Amino acid sequence: MDPNQHVAVQLDRVARTYGHGSTEVTALREVSVAFRRGTFTAVMGPSGSGKSTLLQCAAGLDRPDSGQVIVDGVELGPLSEAKLTALRRERVGFVFQAFNLLSALSAEQNVGLPLRLAGRRPAAAQVRESLAQVGLAERGRHLPSQLSGGQQQRVAIARALITKPRVLFADEPTGALDSSSGREVLRLLRTLVDQQGQSTIMVTHDPVAAAYADTVLFLADGRVVDELTRPSAQAIAERMTRLETAA
Ligand SMILES: Nc1ncnc2c1ncn2[C@@H]1O[C@H](COP(=O)(O)OP(=O)(O)OP(=O)(O)O)[C@@H](O)[C@H]1O
């Protein structure tokens, strides 16, 4: 039996340094971590601890200087840019703090975009199914400007899900939302994990957001320094305070 079959994304001794000489900054120091399939992981840590770099390397958006990244059983290092682009398009989904919807396109057209970019014509039923998954079946014809911030982020999630990605990456998905819209988005992410086994990895600054995850990974100065399972928001906030005062 393949011991890695339960792993969605694996990092082995991943290191990433930016700049050279006096401007050199080490963002990740030989990070090794496995994200299990069908689970929701939050990544937390003080500002500059390497969270976004970890997410970018894990999602194949950035290449580490050394170490291995394996997504859905595929080692990314040896892949050509074209193969890496295809893997990102087919196997991973992204959601960012900025919703990045195209303002002239309806919700439906935005959701169908990843398929169009892959040269496929989105089937209306597929687009409807994706919008229904995020509770917006009735809003397909609306423009982004006719939707609330929380609804726009849900459209962005529907767009990320239309290719049925093996892993969903979210970088501060609630960062631009008020707390009630943010909770709506977090409940949706939690439901996708519980009902569809959607492997999800989310970077956040917010202990309340991280408390929706199964596992919370803590980074400090480019290293994984702790991992908590199903912690409360309070336990996460306390751990963060200790890291921030130690920094
Ligand atoms: N493109 C880049 N060029 C130079 N330095 C970078 C670049 N991206 C990140 N860094 C540096 O690498 C370190 C880690 O950055 P990263 O964005 O991963 O941290 P973070 O934990 O996500 O921070 P924040 O919470 O503030 O978003 C920081 O010191 C940052 O300044």
The ligand as a MOL file (V3000), in Angstrom:
LIG
                    3D

  0  0  0     0  0            999 V3000
M  V30 BEGIN CTAB
M  V30 COUNTS 31 33 0 0 0
M  V30 BEGIN ATOM
M  V30 1 N 9.1970 38.4680 -3.5330 0
M  V30 2 C 9.9180 38.6960 -2.4450 0
M  V30 3 N 11.0850 39.3460 -2.5000 0
M  V30 4 C 11.8400 39.5700 -1.3950 0
M  V30 5 N 11.4780 39.1670 -0.1520 0
M  V30 6 C 10.3080 38.5110 -0.0350 0
M  V30 7 C 9.4590 38.2520 -1.1620 0
M  V30 8 N 8.3640 37.5910 -0.7170 0
M  V30 9 C 8.5100 37.4560 0.6180 0
M  V30 10 N 9.6790 37.9960 1.0240 0
M  V30 11 C 10.2020 38.0060 2.4240 0
M  V30 12 O 10.1760 36.6720 2.8960 0
M  V30 13 C 9.7200 36.6270 4.2540 0
M  V30 14 C 8.4730 35.7650 4.3530 0
M  V30 15 O 7.4200 36.4020 3.6250 0
M  V30 16 P 5.9480 35.8400 3.5490 0
M  V30 17 O 5.1710 36.7740 2.6820 0
M  V30 18 O 6.0070 34.4090 3.1690 0
M  V30 19 O 5.4890 35.9540 5.0700 0
M  V30 20 P 4.0320 35.9240 5.6960 0
M  V30 21 O 4.1380 35.1160 6.9460 0
M  V30 22 O 3.0570 35.4740 4.6730 0
M  V30 23 O 3.8460 37.4500 6.0380 0
M  V30 24 P 2.5050 38.3420 6.2220 0
M  V30 25 O 1.7450 37.7270 7.3490 0
M  V30 26 O 3.0450 39.7010 6.5780 0
M  V30 27 O 1.7780 38.3000 4.9090 0
M  V30 28 C 9.4850 38.0880 4.6570 0
M  V30 29 O 10.6190 38.5590 5.3490 0
M  V30 30 C 9.3030 38.8140 3.3410 0
M  V30 31 O 9.7130 40.1480 3.4410 0
M  V30 END ATOM
M  V30 BEGIN BOND
M  V30 1 1 1 2
M  V30 2 1 2 3
M  V30 3 2 2 7
M  V30 4 2 3 4
M  V30 5 1 4 5
M  V30 6 2 5 6
M  V30 7 1 6 7
M  V30 8 1 6 10
M  V30 9 1 7 8
M  V30 10 2 8 9
M  V30 11 1 9 10
M  V30 12 1 10 11
M  V30 13 1 11 12
M  V30 14 1 11 30
M  V30 15 1 12 13
M  V30 16 1 13 14
M  V30 17 1 13 28
M  V30 18 1 14 15
M  V30 19 1 15 16
M  V30 20 2 16 17
M  V30 21 1 16 18
M  V30 22 1 16 19
M  V30 23 1 19 20
M  V30 24 2 20 21
M  V30 25 1 20 22
M  V30 26 1 20 23
M  V30 27 1 23 24
M  V30 28 2 24 25
M  V30 29 1 24 26
M  V30 30 1 24 27
M  V30 31 1 28 29
M  V30 32 1 28 30
M  V30 33 1 30 31
M  V30 END BOND
M  V30 END CTAB
M  END
